[in-house]
Amino acid sequence: MAVVQGMPVSNYKATYEEAVRNEKRLGMLLKIELNNVCADCANAINLHNAWASVNLGVFLCIGCAGLHRSLGTHLSKVREPRPKREIHACN
């Protein structure tokens, strides 16, 4: 485990199988009626434009995610819930 600014930080990266499973779970969560709209402004969101406040447990649109980021991580920890790159099987 690495240490950044005096705090331990995990270097864990999900395996391909875990990444696929997590993306399926995210899709299932976003299919729930109350999760497919932004918790703050009620704009429609989907797998490709959703953001999440992980400590509040809500999905946000990109505009509201920016506002939450400006609040600071002590109030709202905003994350992009999808993979940073496309998921491809290793050959």
Phi, psi and chi 1 to 4 in degrees:
 res  aa     phi    psi   chi1   chi2   chi3   chi4
   1 MET       -  131.1 -172.7  168.6  -66.9      -
   2 ALA   -81.9  161.2      -      -      -      -
   3 VAL  -121.2  122.9  176.3      -      -      -
   4 VAL  -122.9  124.8  176.5      -      -      -
   5 GLN    50.3   41.0  -63.4  179.8  -12.0      -
   6 GLY    78.9    2.5      -      -      -      -
   7 MET  -115.8  137.8  -60.7  -67.3  -65.4      -
   8 PRO   -68.3  136.0   20.0  -25.9      -      -
   9 VAL  -129.3  130.0  177.3      -      -      -
  10 SER   -75.7  141.6  173.3      -      -      -
  11 ASN  -102.4   13.9  -67.7  -30.5      -      -
  12 TYR   -64.2  131.3  178.5   77.3      -      -
  13 LYS  -120.5  132.8  -60.6  -68.5 -177.9 -154.7
  14 ALA   -65.6  144.7      -      -      -      -
  15 THR   -71.7  169.0   64.9      -      -      -
  16 TYR   -56.2  -45.9  170.7   77.0      -      -
  17 GLU   -63.2  -41.5  -69.2   80.5   14.3      -
  18 GLU   -65.3  -40.3  -70.9  172.1  -40.0      -
  19 ALA   -63.8  -41.9      -      -      -      -
  20 VAL   -64.5  -45.8  168.9      -      -      -
  21 ARG   -60.3  -43.8 -176.6 -167.1   67.3 -138.7
  22 ASN   -66.2  -37.8  -68.4  -19.5      -      -
  23 GLU   -66.2  -37.5 -170.1  165.3  -15.6      -
  24 LYS   -64.4  -41.7  -74.8 -179.9 -175.9  175.9
  25 ARG   -63.7  -40.9  -74.2 -179.8  178.0  169.3
  26 LEU   -61.8  -43.5  176.0   61.6      -      -
  27 GLY   -60.0  -39.9      -      -      -      -
  28 MET   -65.9  -40.5  -72.3  174.6   20.0      -
  29 LEU   -63.7  -39.2  -75.3  172.1      -      -
  30 LEU   -74.9  -13.6  -74.1  170.4      -      -
  31 LYS   -79.2  -16.8  -73.7 -179.2 -177.7  176.5
  32 ILE   -68.1  130.5  -63.1  171.1      -      -
  33 GLU   -51.0  -44.9 -174.3  176.7  -17.5      -
  34 LEU   -74.3  -15.4  -66.7  175.1      -      -
  35 ASN   -90.8   -8.7  -72.0  -17.3      -      -
  36 ASN   -95.6   16.5   61.5   13.7      -      -
  37 VAL  -131.7  150.2  -66.0      -      -      -
  38 CYS   -61.7  135.0  175.1      -      -      -
  39 ALA   -66.7  -23.7      -      -      -      -
  40 ASP   -94.4  -47.7  -76.3   -6.1      -      -
  41 CYS  -115.0   -4.0   69.9      -      -      -
  42 ALA    69.0   15.9      -      -      -      -
  43 ASN   -68.4  147.1  -79.8  -20.9      -      -
  44 ALA   -67.0  138.9      -      -      -      -
  45 ILE  -132.2  158.8   55.2  175.2      -      -
  46 ASN  -143.3 -173.7   59.2   42.6      -      -
  47 LEU   -57.7  -29.4 -179.8   62.5      -      -
  48 HIS   -90.3  -14.3  -56.8  -69.4      -      -
  49 ASN  -130.1   15.5   68.0   -2.9      -      -
  50 ALA   -84.9  143.9      -      -      -      -
  51 TRP  -126.1  162.0  -72.7   75.0      -      -
  52 ALA  -135.5  140.5      -      -      -      -
  53 SER   -94.3  103.7  175.8      -      -      -
  54 VAL   -70.7  -29.5  -65.4      -      -      -
  55 ASN   -82.0  -23.7   63.0  -42.2      -      -
  56 LEU   -91.0  -19.7  -61.1  176.9      -      -
  57 GLY    72.9   38.0      -      -      -      -
  58 VAL  -131.8  156.1  -63.5      -      -      -
  59 PHE   -96.2  145.5  -72.4  105.3      -      -
  60 LEU  -133.1  155.3  -55.8  164.1      -      -
  61 CYS   -79.2  169.7   68.6      -      -      -
  62 ILE   -64.0  -35.2 -167.2  165.1      -      -
  63 GLY   -65.2  -47.9      -      -      -      -
  64 CYS   -70.7  -30.9  -68.3      -      -      -
  65 ALA   -61.1  -40.1      -      -      -      -
  66 GLY   -61.9  -40.7      -      -      -      -
  67 LEU   -64.4  -41.2  -68.1  172.4      -      -
  68 HIS   -64.9  -38.4  -84.0 -110.0      -      -
  69 ARG   -60.8  -39.1  -79.1 -172.5 -176.9  -85.7
  70 SER   -70.8  -18.5   69.1      -      -      -
  71 LEU   -69.3  -27.0  -65.1  172.5      -      -
  72 GLY   102.9  152.3      -      -      -      -
  73 THR   -71.3  -14.0   56.7      -      -      -
  74 HIS   -73.1  -16.6   61.9  -70.6      -      -
  75 LEU  -108.4  -41.1  -65.1  177.4      -      -
  76 SER  -149.0  121.0 -174.3      -      -      -
  77 LYS   -99.2  100.2  -65.6  178.7 -167.6 -136.1
  78 VAL   -92.1  132.2  178.2      -      -      -
  79 ARG  -135.2  150.7  -59.5  -72.3 -175.6  -91.3
  80 GLU   -86.9  115.3 -173.5  176.4   18.9      -
  81 PRO   -78.2   -8.2   26.4  -31.9      -      -
  82 ARG   -98.1  164.3   59.3 -166.7  170.4  -79.3
  83 PRO   -60.8  149.3  -16.5   25.5      -      -
  84 LYS   -71.6  -20.7  -62.2  -69.4 -175.7 -138.6
  85 ARG  -137.0  164.6   56.4 -178.4  166.9   71.6
  86 GLU   -63.9  145.5  -67.5  -65.8  -41.5      -
  87 ILE   -88.7  119.6  -61.7  172.9      -      -
  88 HIS  -128.6  142.3  -63.5  -72.1      -      -
  89 ALA   -73.4  142.6      -      -      -      -
  90 CYS   -76.8  138.2  -62.3      -      -      -
  91 ASN   -88.2      -  -68.2  -26.4      -      -
